[in-house]
Amino acid sequence: MPFSFEDLKVYQRALDYALLVIEVIDTIETPRKHFRLIEQLEASSTSIALNIAEGKGRFSKKEFKHFLYIARGSLYETVTMLKIFMEKGWLGKEKYGKLYREAEEISRMLSGLINSLWAISCEL
């Protein structure tokens, strides 16, 4: 029996996104002194799905919504890191564009879920 968060489409997309970012990270050649930036990108990209899962495991919709906001913040952080990598020449514009478009879709999904939780709490 799957955990309830595994049924969420936004969780599935966020998980796939993290795996895609990690694949990209594995191809990046940077000077060793920038290893911390690579770790930060990996952390922020995986944090999106992790926060969705953690929030779904909380006891209230209010707590779940809070973790969805954190997930969205991690998504924005990931996009910013990817932009830095592109500007430094460590990531091609085409790959950046693909990752950016996927991030936009995940952002819309997160916002939609947050808004639906807000609507539910207003009805109560």
Number of C-alpha atoms within 10 A of each C-alpha: 3 6 10 10 17 15 10 15 13 22 21 16 18 28 20 15 21 24 15 14 20 18 11 16 16 10 10 14 12 14 7 8 7 10 11 10 14 18 11 14 23 19 16 22 26 23 22 31 27 19 21 28 21 15 23 21 14 13 9 11 16 15 15 21 23 16 22 24 19 18 27 24 16 21 26 19 18 26 21 14 19 23 18 14 20 17 12 11 13 17 19 13 14 10 13 17 14 10 18 18 12 16 20 14 14 22 19 14 18 24 16 13 16 20 13 13 15 14 11 11 11 8 6 5
